[in-house]
Amino acid sequence: MADFTSKFAYRYRKGLAALSIGVRQTATTADSSVPTITSGSGAPSAAEPNGSIYLRTDASNADESMYSRIGGSWVAIDGAA
């Protein structure tokens, strides 16, 4: 059996880190409407665009570990969903 190694797998063996990742639909999407992916301790309070995701680093259970910005409010994503 041949030993196959992807050229991409080697490049990402170490962890990647970035602050507030924005996910654009197109290259011309305005910054103010680009959903973000952020993390931190405590419940989110920043005013981010709808569709943004927040990962809570100090959550005590799955129900408090991930939030999504929906309708202008942060909503906890139910861990059982």
MMTF fields as JSON, N, C-alpha, C and O atoms, coordinates in Angstrom:
{
  "mmtfVersion": "1.0.0",
  "mmtfProducer": "UNKNOWN",
  "numBonds": 323,
  "numAtoms": 324,
  "numGroups": 81,
  "numChains": 1,
  "numModels": 1,
  "chainsPerModel": [1],
  "groupsPerChain": [81],
  "chainIdList": ["A"],
  "bondAtomList": [4, 2, 8, 6, 12, 10, 16, 14, 20, 18, 24, 22, 28, 26, 32, 30, 36, 34, 40, 38, 44, 42, 48, 46, 52, 50, 56, 54, 60, 58, 64, 62, 68, 66, 72, 70, 76, 74, 80, 78, 84, 82, 88, 86, 92, 90, 96, 94, 100, 98, 104, 102, 108, 106, 112, 110, 116, 114, 120, 118, 124, 122, 128, 126, 132, 130, 136, 134, 140, 138, 144, 142, 148, 146, 152, 150, 156, 154, 160, 158, 164, 162, 168, 166, 172, 170, 176, 174, 180, 178, 184, 182, 188, 186, 192, 190, 196, 194, 200, 198, 204, 202, 208, 206, 212, 210, 216, 214, 220, 218, 224, 222, 228, 226, 232, 230, 236, 234, 240, 238, 244, 242, 248, 246, 252, 250, 256, 254, 260, 258, 264, 262, 268, 266, 272, 270, 276, 274, 280, 278, 284, 282, 288, 286, 292, 290, 296, 294, 300, 298, 304, 302, 308, 306, 312, 310, 316, 314, 320, 318],
  "bondOrderList": [1, 1, 1, 1, 1, 1, 1, 1, 1, 1, 1, 1, 1, 1, 1, 1, 1, 1, 1, 1, 1, 1, 1, 1, 1, 1, 1, 1, 1, 1, 1, 1, 1, 1, 1, 1, 1, 1, 1, 1, 1, 1, 1, 1, 1, 1, 1, 1, 1, 1, 1, 1, 1, 1, 1, 1, 1, 1, 1, 1, 1, 1, 1, 1, 1, 1, 1, 1, 1, 1, 1, 1, 1, 1, 1, 1, 1, 1, 1, 1],
  "groupList": [{"groupName": "MET", "atomNameList": ["N", "CA", "C", "O"], "elementList": ["N", "C", "C", "O"], "formalChargeList": [0, 0, 0, 0], "bondAtomList": [1, 0, 2, 1, 3, 2], "bondOrderList": [1, 1, 2], "singleLetterCode": "M", "chemCompType": "L-PEPTIDE LINKING"}, {"groupName": "ALA", "atomNameList": ["N", "CA", "C", "O"], "elementList": ["N", "C", "C", "O"], "formalChargeList": [0, 0, 0, 0], "bondAtomList": [1, 0, 2, 1, 3, 2], "bondOrderList": [1, 1, 2], "singleLetterCode": "A", "chemCompType": "L-PEPTIDE LINKING"}, {"groupName": "ASP", "atomNameList": ["N", "CA", "C", "O"], "elementList": ["N", "C", "C", "O"], "formalChargeList": [0, 0, 0, 0], "bondAtomList": [1, 0, 2, 1, 3, 2], "bondOrderList": [1, 1, 2], "singleLetterCode": "D", "chemCompType": "L-PEPTIDE LINKING"}, {"groupName": "PHE", "atomNameList": ["N", "CA", "C", "O"], "elementList": ["N", "C", "C", "O"], "formalChargeList": [0, 0, 0, 0], "bondAtomList": [1, 0, 2, 1, 3, 2], "bondOrderList": [1, 1, 2], "singleLetterCode": "F", "chemCompType": "L-PEPTIDE LINKING"}, {"groupName": "THR", "atomNameList": ["N", "CA", "C", "O"], "elementList": ["N", "C", "C", "O"], "formalChargeList": [0, 0, 0, 0], "bondAtomList": [1, 0, 2, 1, 3, 2], "bondOrderList": [1, 1, 2], "singleLetterCode": "T", "chemCompType": "L-PEPTIDE LINKING"}, {"groupName": "SER", "atomNameList": ["N", "CA", "C", "O"], "elementList": ["N", "C", "C", "O"], "formalChargeList": [0, 0, 0, 0], "bondAtomList": [1, 0, 2, 1, 3, 2], "bondOrderList": [1, 1, 2], "singleLetterCode": "S", "chemCompType": "L-PEPTIDE LINKING"}, {"groupName": "LYS", "atomNameList": ["N", "CA", "C", "O"], "elementList": ["N", "C", "C", "O"], "formalChargeList": [0, 0, 0, 0], "bondAtomList": [1, 0, 2, 1, 3, 2], "bondOrderList": [1, 1, 2], "singleLetterCode": "K", "chemCompType": "L-PEPTIDE LINKING"}, {"groupName": "TYR", "atomNameList": ["N", "CA", "C", "O"], "elementList": ["N", "C", "C", "O"], "formalChargeList": [0, 0, 0, 0], "bondAtomList": [1, 0, 2, 1, 3, 2], "bondOrderList": [1, 1, 2], "singleLetterCode": "Y", "chemCompType": "L-PEPTIDE LINKING"}, {"groupName": "ARG", "atomNameList": ["N", "CA", "C", "O"], "elementList": ["N", "C", "C", "O"], "formalChargeList": [0, 0, 0, 0], "bondAtomList": [1, 0, 2, 1, 3, 2], "bondOrderList": [1, 1, 2], "singleLetterCode": "R", "chemCompType": "L-PEPTIDE LINKING"}, {"groupName": "GLY", "atomNameList": ["N", "CA", "C", "O"], "elementList": ["N", "C", "C", "O"], "formalChargeList": [0, 0, 0, 0], "bondAtomList": [1, 0, 2, 1, 3, 2], "bondOrderList": [1, 1, 2], "singleLetterCode": "G", "chemCompType": "PEPTIDE LINKING"}, {"groupName": "LEU", "atomNameList": ["N", "CA", "C", "O"], "elementList": ["N", "C", "C", "O"], "formalChargeList": [0, 0, 0, 0], "bondAtomList": [1, 0, 2, 1, 3, 2], "bondOrderList": [1, 1, 2], "singleLetterCode": "L", "chemCompType": "L-PEPTIDE LINKING"}, {"groupName": "ILE", "atomNameList": ["N", "CA", "C", "O"], "elementList": ["N", "C", "C", "O"], "formalChargeList": [0, 0, 0, 0], "bondAtomList": [1, 0, 2, 1, 3, 2], "bondOrderList": [1, 1, 2], "singleLetterCode": "I", "chemCompType": "L-PEPTIDE LINKING"}, {"groupName": "VAL", "atomNameList": ["N", "CA", "C", "O"], "elementList": ["N", "C", "C", "O"], "formalChargeList": [0, 0, 0, 0], "bondAtomList": [1, 0, 2, 1, 3, 2], "bondOrderList": [1, 1, 2], "singleLetterCode": "V", "chemCompType": "L-PEPTIDE LINKING"}, {"groupName": "GLN", "atomNameList": ["N", "CA", "C", "O"], "elementList": ["N", "C", "C", "O"], "formalChargeList": [0, 0, 0, 0], "bondAtomList": [1, 0, 2, 1, 3, 2], "bondOrderList": [1, 1, 2], "singleLetterCode": "Q", "chemCompType": "L-PEPTIDE LINKING"}, {"groupName": "PRO", "atomNameList": ["N", "CA", "C", "O"], "elementList": ["N", "C", "C", "O"], "formalChargeList": [0, 0, 0, 0], "bondAtomList": [1, 0, 2, 1, 3, 2], "bondOrderList": [1, 1, 2], "singleLetterCode": "P", "chemCompType": "L-PEPTIDE LINKING"}, {"groupName": "GLU", "atomNameList": ["N", "CA", "C", "O"], "elementList": ["N", "C", "C", "O"], "formalChargeList": [0, 0, 0, 0], "bondAtomList": [1, 0, 2, 1, 3, 2], "bondOrderList": [1, 1, 2], "singleLetterCode": "E", "chemCompType": "L-PEPTIDE LINKING"}, {"groupName": "ASN", "atomNameList": ["N", "CA", "C", "O"], "elementList": ["N", "C", "C", "O"], "formalChargeList": [0, 0, 0, 0], "bondAtomList": [1, 0, 2, 1, 3, 2], "bondOrderList": [1, 1, 2], "singleLetterCode": "N", "chemCompType": "L-PEPTIDE LINKING"}, {"groupName": "TRP", "atomNameList": ["N", "CA", "C", "O"], "elementList": ["N", "C", "C", "O"], "formalChargeList": [0, 0, 0, 0], "bondAtomList": [1, 0, 2, 1, 3, 2], "bondOrderList": [1, 1, 2], "singleLetterCode": "W", "chemCompType": "L-PEPTIDE LINKING"}],
  "groupTypeList": [0, 1, 2, 3, 4, 5, 6, 3, 1, 7, 8, 7, 8, 6, 9, 10, 1, 1, 10, 5, 11, 9, 12, 8, 13, 4, 1, 4, 4, 1, 2, 5, 5, 12, 14, 4, 11, 4, 5, 9, 5, 9, 1, 14, 5, 1, 1, 15, 14, 16, 9, 5, 11, 7, 10, 8, 4, 2, 1, 5, 16, 1, 2, 15, 5, 0, 7, 5, 8, 11, 9, 9, 5, 17, 12, 1, 11, 2, 9, 1, 1],
  "groupIdList": [1, 2, 3, 4, 5, 6, 7, 8, 9, 10, 11, 12, 13, 14, 15, 16, 17, 18, 19, 20, 21, 22, 23, 24, 25, 26, 27, 28, 29, 30, 31, 32, 33, 34, 35, 36, 37, 38, 39, 40, 41, 42, 43, 44, 45, 46, 47, 48, 49, 50, 51, 52, 53, 54, 55, 56, 57, 58, 59, 60, 61, 62, 63, 64, 65, 66, 67, 68, 69, 70, 71, 72, 73, 74, 75, 76, 77, 78, 79, 80, 81],
  "secStructList": [7, 7, 7, 7, 7, 7, 2, 2, 2, 2, 2, 6, 1, 1, 7, 7, 7, 7, 1, 1, 3, 3, 7, 7, 1, 1, 6, 6, 7, 7, 4, 4, 4, 7, 7, 3, 3, 3, 3, 3, 1, 1, 1, 7, 7, 1, 7, 7, 7, 6, 6, 7, 3, 3, 3, 3, 6, 6, 7, 1, 1, 4, 4, 4, 1, 3, 3, 3, 3, 3, 6, 6, 3, 3, 3, 3, 7, 7, 6, 6, 7],
  "xCoordList": [0.844, 0.0, 0.893, 1.838, 0.59, 1.382, 1.101, -0.018, 2.129, 1.998, 1.676, 2.516, 0.461, 0.03, -0.086, -0.738, 0.535, 0.442, -0.006, 0.612, -1.063, -1.555, -0.603, -0.111, -0.346, 0.509, -0.158, 0.527, -1.493, -2.207, -2.185, -2.124, -2.232, -2.234, -0.97, -1.028, 0.156, 1.415, 1.426, 1.979, 0.836, 0.86, 0.052, 0.319, -0.918, -1.811, -1.699, -2.686, -0.553, -0.4, -0.393, -0.771, 0.018, -0.017, -1.336, -1.941, -1.769, -3.027, -2.979, -1.926, -4.122, -4.241, -4.945, -5.839, -4.561, -5.209, -5.485, -4.658, -6.652, -7.017, -8.022, -8.749, -8.064, -9.019, -10.209, -10.034, -11.407, -12.642, -12.6, -12.302, -12.89, -12.911, -14.214, -15.29, -14.133, -15.319, -15.562, -14.617, -16.829, -17.183, -18.006, -19.195, -17.364, -18.018, -18.767, -18.314, -19.916, -20.666, -20.052, -19.959, -19.636, -18.963, -17.836, -17.776, -16.963, -15.842, -16.297, -15.552, -17.499, -17.976, -18.94, -19.517, -19.122, -20.008, -19.44, -18.251, -20.285, -19.854, -19.43, -20.063, -18.352, -17.853, -18.931, -18.948, -19.815, -20.832, -21.859, -22.596, -21.922, -22.9, -22.252, -22.94, -20.941, -20.23, -20.327, -19.842, -20.941, -20.992, -19.581, -18.683, -19.396, -18.087, -18.12, -19.183, -16.945, -16.772, -15.803, -14.645, -16.282, -15.457, -15.561, -16.383, -14.724, -14.789, -14.413, -13.831, -14.752, -14.413, -15.113, -15.88, -14.844, -15.499, -16.746, -16.809, -17.717, -18.977, -19.876, -19.452, -21.116, -22.09, -21.719, -21.179, -21.996, -21.638, -22.487, -23.655, -21.886, -22.629, -22.323, -22.997, -21.331, -20.952, -22.046, -22.73, -22.201, -23.172, -22.521, -21.784, -22.784, -22.245, -23.389, -24.556, -23.075, -24.119, -24.858, -24.298, -26.106, -26.858, -26.101, -25.463, -26.174, -25.465, -24.112, -23.448, -23.691, -22.407, -22.468, -23.537, -21.313, -21.21, -20.215, -19.17, -20.549, -19.688, -19.467, -20.425, -18.198, -17.844, -17.4, -16.406, -18.123, -17.856, -16.822, -17.016, -15.733, -14.632, -14.825, -14.129, -15.739, -15.944, -17.33, -17.86, -17.912, -19.258, -19.244, -18.305, -20.292, -20.381, -21.116, -21.075, -21.786, -22.468, -22.628, -22.345, -23.078, -23.196, -24.201, -24.051, -25.219, -26.243, -25.713, -26.353, -24.561, -23.994, -22.716, -22.068, -22.339, -21.03, -21.015, -19.95, -22.164, -22.201, -23.425, -24.53, -23.207, -24.284, -24.299, -23.272, -25.476, -25.621, -26.382, -27.297, -26.004, -26.686, -27.864, -27.673, -29.069, -30.29, -31.238, -31.55, -31.69, -32.64, -32.129, -32.906, -30.808, -30.233, -29.972, -29.581, -30.183, -29.951, -29.091, -29.132, -28.304, -27.534, -28.441, -29.137, -28.438, -29.289, -28.371, -27.572, -28.495, -27.702, -28.186, -29.39, -27.248, -27.586, -27.724, -26.773, -28.868, -29.153, -28.213, -28.132, -27.503, -26.553, -27.18, -26.485, -28.465, -29.144, -29.61, -30.002, -29.568, -30.081, -29.205, -29.507],
  "yCoordList": [-1.18, 0.0, 1.247, 1.346, 2.162, 3.384, 4.331, 4.406, 5.04, 6.034, 7.377, 7.945, 7.89, 9.136, 10.223, 10.034, 11.331, 12.477, 13.69, 14.031, 14.328, 15.525, 16.689, 16.87, 17.473, 18.652, 19.687, 20.516, 19.647, 20.602, 20.193, 21.058, 18.915, 18.435, 18.859, 19.218, 18.824, 19.192, 20.658, 20.996, 21.511, 22.944, 23.334, 24.377, 22.531, 22.917, 22.01, 21.822, 21.461, 20.591, 21.375, 20.839, 22.597, 23.443, 24.197, 24.424, 24.577, 25.309, 26.66, 27.293, 27.087, 28.392, 29.326, 28.905, 30.562, 31.541, 32.81, 33.255, 33.372, 34.624, 35.341, 34.699, 36.634, 37.43, 37.785, 38.296, 37.526, 37.915, 37.635, 38.521, 36.432, 36.041, 36.503, 36.243, 37.178, 37.603, 36.64, 36.18, 36.336, 35.408, 36.173, 36.422, 36.536, 37.327, 36.445, 35.353, 36.93, 36.236, 36.527, 35.64, 37.765, 38.169, 39.134, 39.62, 39.403, 40.305, 41.742, 42.542, 42.079, 43.453, 43.659, 44.738, 42.636, 42.771, 43.82, 43.795, 44.733, 45.784, 45.178, 44.244, 45.718, 45.216, 45.181, 44.27, 46.151, 46.248, 45.126, 44.94, 44.378, 43.291, 41.906, 40.922, 41.823, 40.549, 39.827, 40.355, 38.633, 37.87, 37.507, 37.301, 37.432, 37.141, 35.863, 35.39, 35.322, 34.212, 34.708, 35.0, 34.802, 35.302, 34.362, 33.445, 34.598, 33.798, 34.659, 35.732, 34.176, 34.886, 34.275, 33.322, 34.831, 34.341, 35.175, 36.352, 34.561, 35.237, 35.252, 34.933, 35.626, 35.696, 36.847, 37.854, 36.718, 37.775, 39.026, 38.945, 40.179, 41.43, 42.386, 43.405, 42.072, 42.952, 43.002, 42.01, 44.159, 44.316, 43.852, 44.61, 42.622, 42.034, 41.86, 41.872, 41.701, 41.483, 40.158, 39.231, 40.07, 38.818, 37.706, 37.938, 36.503, 35.356, 35.131, 34.136, 36.039, 35.891, 34.753, 34.415, 34.174, 33.066, 33.452, 34.039, 33.116, 33.382, 32.072, 31.373, 31.736, 30.524, 30.92, 31.629, 30.471, 30.856, 29.926, 28.711, 30.49, 29.689, 29.232, 28.319, 29.833, 29.445, 28.844, 28.951, 28.223, 27.65, 26.477, 25.681, 26.382, 25.281, 24.074, 22.991, 24.249, 23.124, 23.437, 24.55, 22.452, 22.61, 23.691, 24.319, 23.919, 24.919, 26.349, 27.255, 26.568, 27.911, 28.083, 29.124, 27.1, 27.146, 27.842, 28.252, 27.983, 28.591, 29.486, 29.123, 30.658, 31.623, 32.047, 32.027, 32.428, 32.96, 34.28, 34.431, 35.214, 36.519, 36.39, 36.246, 36.443, 36.279, 37.428, 37.66, 38.136, 39.226, 40.32, 40.952, 40.55, 41.614, 41.232, 42.084, 39.952, 39.479, 38.229, 37.458, 38.022, 36.795, 35.707, 35.916, 34.543, 33.421, 32.22, 31.846, 31.62, 30.433, 29.272, 29.059, 28.521, 27.36, 26.164, 25.823, 25.536, 24.403, 23.258, 22.835, 22.755, 21.672, 20.376, 19.526, 20.205, 18.97, 19.021, 18.002, 20.213, 20.36, 19.692, 19.731],
  "zCoordList": [0.0, 0.0, 0.0, 0.783, -0.857, -0.987, 0.173, 0.681, 0.572, 1.639, 0.991, 0.294, 1.215, 0.593, 1.654, 2.681, 1.405, 2.308, 1.498, 0.489, 1.936, 1.267, 1.51, 2.624, 0.477, 0.656, 1.555, 2.154, 1.656, 2.499, 3.967, 4.841, 4.251, 5.634, 6.367, 7.543, 5.696, 6.323, 6.744, 7.791, 5.961, 6.227, 7.464, 8.06, 7.859, 8.95, 10.171, 10.882, 10.425, 11.593, 12.893, 13.934, 12.857, 14.047, 14.061, 13.013, 15.229, 15.349, 14.645, 14.561, 14.144, 13.511, 14.475, 15.209, 14.481, 15.338, 14.537, 13.741, 14.763, 14.109, 15.001, 15.759, 14.918, 15.688, 14.817, 13.71, 15.293, 14.607, 13.111, 12.31, 12.758, 11.362, 10.722, 11.26, 9.592, 8.85, 7.699, 7.057, 7.438, 6.37, 5.334, 5.532, 4.241, 3.198, 2.211, 1.868, 1.76, 0.721, -0.644, -1.492, -0.848, -2.079, -1.712, -0.583, -2.646, -2.387, -2.163, -1.598, -2.594, -2.474, -1.304, -1.166, -0.46, 0.695, 1.653, 1.969, 2.11, 3.034, 4.374, 4.867, 4.961, 6.236, 7.318, 8.146, 7.315, 8.365, 8.33, 9.298, 7.24, 7.148, 7.046, 6.776, 7.258, 7.183, 8.528, 9.529, 8.587, 9.832, 10.301, 9.485, 11.607, 12.183, 13.014, 13.416, 13.26, 14.194, 15.253, 14.955, 16.504, 17.596, 18.793, 18.804, 19.798, 21.018, 22.203, 22.049, 23.39, 24.608, 25.796, 25.658, 26.974, 28.181, 28.452, 28.098, 29.071, 29.345, 28.129, 27.018, 28.351, 27.259, 26.327, 26.785, 25.037, 24.088, 24.287, 24.666, 24.027, 24.143, 22.983, 22.833, 22.176, 21.067, 20.01, 19.761, 19.398, 18.313, 17.021, 16.391, 16.624, 15.4, 14.395, 14.787, 13.118, 12.113, 12.345, 12.929, 11.892, 11.99, 11.277, 10.25, 11.824, 11.273, 11.92, 11.63, 12.791, 13.461, 14.482, 14.99, 14.77, 15.722, 16.814, 16.534, 18.063, 19.209, 19.951, 20.284, 20.212, 20.94, 22.345, 22.508, 23.345, 24.731, 25.355, 25.39, 25.843, 26.365, 27.804, 28.249, 28.537, 29.938, 30.182, 31.288, 29.182, 29.305, 30.284, 30.301, 31.093, 32.056, 31.479, 32.062, 30.341, 29.687, 28.195, 27.75, 27.444, 25.988, 25.603, 24.555, 26.423, 26.1, 26.145, 25.612, 26.768, 26.877, 26.065, 26.166, 25.27, 24.625, 23.26, 22.798, 22.614, 21.284, 21.139, 21.541, 20.56, 20.346, 18.885, 18.207, 18.415, 17.064, 17.142, 17.951, 16.311, 16.272, 15.31, 14.103, 15.844, 15.052, 15.38, 16.548, 14.374, 14.584, 15.497, 16.211, 15.478, 16.3, 17.748, 18.545, 18.112, 19.475, 19.456, 18.497, 20.523, 20.663, 21.21, 22.204, 20.565, 20.965, 21.222, 20.364, 22.414, 22.723, 21.874, 21.732, 21.307, 20.506, 21.443, 22.145, 21.465, 22.334, 21.997, 20.843, 23.001, 22.801, 22.329, 21.773, 22.533, 22.121, 20.68, 20.111, 20.086, 18.714, 17.693, 16.5]
}
